[in-house]
Amino acid sequence: MYERLTSNISYILHHTSRLGLFLLIVSLSGCLSSKNLRTNSYILTAQTIRGNHTISSESLESLIPQKPNRRILALPITPPLWFYQLGANRYNREKALQELQAKTNEFEEQSQQLADQPQALKKLNRRYGRKLKHLRVKAEEGNWLMRSLGEPPSYFAESDAKANAAKMQKYLSDKGFFNAKTAYSLDTLRRRQIRVNYLISENEGFYLRNITYTIADPRVDSIVRQSFDKSKLQTGERFDFDNMANERIRIETLLRDQGYYTFSRQYIRATDVDTVRRGNDRRFHDRLEPGDSTRRNVDVALQIVNPPGKSAHPIYRIGDVEVRVSPDIDASGSSTTTASAMALDTVRRNGITYLLGGRDISTRLLDAKILVRPGQLYNQTNYRDTQRQLFLLNQFKYINLNFIDSTNRLLRTLVTASPLDKYEATAEGGATSLLYQGQAFPGGFGSLIFRIRNMLGGLETFEISARYGIEAQTGFVVDPTNPTKVVYKSQELGVSSSLTFPQILFPGPLRFGFNRYAPRTQVSLSLNNTFRPDFRRSLLRASMAYNWQTTPTKQFSFFIADINLINAGDGSNKIISDAFKDQLDSLQKTGSTVYLSFRRSISSSFSFAYTYNTNTPNQNHRANFLRAVVESGGTTLNFFPEAQLRKFFNTTDTTGLQFYKFLRFNLDYRHYIPLRPRTTLAFRFNTGLVYGYGSNNTAPYEKLFFAGGSNSIRAWLPRRLGPGSEWPQTVGGKPVFSSPDEQQFLYIIEKPGDMIIEGSAELRGRLFHLGADVNGAIFVDAGNVWNIRYNEKRPGTTFGFDTFIPQIAVGTGVGLRIDFSFFVIRFDGGIKVWDPARRYIDPTSGEPVDKRFTLPEFSLSKLSSGPNPLVINFGIGYPF
């Protein structure tokens, strides 16, 4: 009877939710009231591009300045417009203007009364500044509902559609489709809504056949012709006006790097663009011209002229170079320090005059960053690299390079820089929360950072920080005295320090080859302690790394030493700590190497990393991110016999210092595709492999791979997925359920693996503004970790080409991001779609169960319970 009643209630709830969703859609579709619209006006709710084959729709859409009102699921439903109208019904613009004017008059009257009281006037400005800003925004953009949740109506105008079609035709012509045609058609939708369809006929493209240059200056002619292999215009390619513009920029940069300080792209002219149809069958059939006889061609003639009244372009050299470092220099480069005062600290090195303003700064290191030298030809690249090198030192507030054209075409160079404060202290703090089975467990952290710049006079940066945090984390075992308790309080106390040198610290002349690439050497030492009821663990780490950046998008890192000393002990609760030890022993019997991570151990390694990143924060454009890391651990230990090493470290099966030998590789790739100005489709693929060899046949715990969590497969708890199809936790060879009645697996033990394959796709878009941009996301994650060595005691954990595909876990969900520009708070809710572990023997009936496709098990009425609960992840920043 009870089961029947439950089934009926579930049926009613299911169909009631469907009915509610239908009624919501119907009600929203009727929200748009035509009473508040302009007379005889239509709302623009969609724009499409049709007929294009070569030119992307994204490029053509960028030419349309009008943005349609946002809809839901491509239906004629516009909630933001409805919110705007709702707010407009309660908004009086004249009253808002009157309030702004009244408050402005009040501020001006009180300002006059406090004209001779600077402190009081400052407080008044601060108090009224916020009020006046709020009233001004209200008068200009409407009330809160209109600004934050609403969107003003986007009215359709046929003149705009005509202008857009004309712009598209010109754009197609600039891309080599000289015979392209554009038009538009209109589809009227319900409730005075309209869709504009832009119809594109590209027709045949025109391709470059002959490219001729006419250059008046013989020396310029020689320089340009020697660089034709790098030209942006190549015969056989389709004509593109952007390539013409890029060729002018290339020639301008080329000549400015050869001393032509005053040369500009204005001297480069396209004198002739001749379009011809290859219809000469005789030349085609005689194979005098390859290709298609119907192919259309274009001949381009470029001309580089001399300055008016001159027979050649002037060449400039660098004259005197002076570097001024003073705290009184402002953003414009001017200084209030007198020349006589600065002259007291004058130093000359390699022909450059340094005025250091009383600062103890190594001129040898500064000299390595100054690429502009007396007597050299003017070089624009050297000028820009000098600015970049000085900026990346993180030692100066302002940096300016100015050239003064003196006699005989010599450029007097003045480099001015204002140093940052030598000492700096900052404090940071925040709150954390763990959501487990519908319950929230709060926590928090705080840190202090102290920084010293130019510590030893060599433009070094010393930084020391201390961090303390109290967080809730799931333990490896339940409390034997309280079986329902699986979340423990974890305390973390850490101290870290680093000293960064603006050069490669390496003997010999090799280090000078990195001067152009913003080189850095970082030496760091840190100690981190974790205190929990089940264990205590400390990590002492020392490292030395080289970093350099060849371009703004390419960066290299080389860790020549990374040494970790790990020590572990009993937790703060003896009963839980003993149960944890028993758990490690049982895992060891199954072949797991997790127990090694809670013994005294040492690991050393060196690694090389390459990063390529074209993604710019707060800029929505197509971009890529690639990071590849190769690491070798315990390499030097291979020079000694295993027995000698075990004797040296006093290593036994249960005591002594454990040591590791391993090889590790990791590749992380991300791709970002903008769909609209504030909508992005992001993809990520992450893979890695670690191979441990030697006596342990494994790598340190920190070097293994984990899946699950806010930056991985978000439908699983952090680090709890896998390996392969293994059950999260077992007792007596059977899976353990946190709630047997609801068949919900118990996820307590972290699940490391030797190999990882995971990928994600996420659609991101702005929802509304509420003090900060509130963005939404829909995502799909897939992946898992595996072991690479077969273990008969842990079936389903080993990677195999014939078995890994059904072992890939899949999750999906939605997310909310609160973007404050300087940081992003993120919440993601994920549910499991495919769980490779959900094939087991039912512990009660003994029947085999295969519920790997677990999406139907999710229920809105049981968000935190059931076999497929909603997993909430909290994070800072975007997942990828």
Helices and strands as residue ranges (DSSP letters): H 2-29, G 34-36, E 43-50, H 57-61, H 79-89, H 93-113, H 118-141, H 144-144, I 145-149, H 158-174, E 181-189, E 193-201, E 206-215, H 218-225, G 228-230, H 241-256, G 265-267, E 268-277, H 281-285, E 296-304, E 317-325, H 339-343, E 346-349, E 352-355, H 363-369, H 380-392, E 396-405, G 407-409, E 410-419, E 423-436, E 439-453, E 461-474, E 487-501, G 509-517, E 520-531, E 535-551, E 554-570, H 574-589, G 594-598, E 601-613, E 623-633, G 635-639, H 642-648, E 658-659, E 661-676, E 679-693, G 701-703, E 730-731, E 734-735, E 737-739, G 740-742, E 744-745, E 755-769, E 773-786, G 805-807, E 809-819, E 824-834, E 839-841, E 848-850, G 855-857, G 860-862, E 871-876
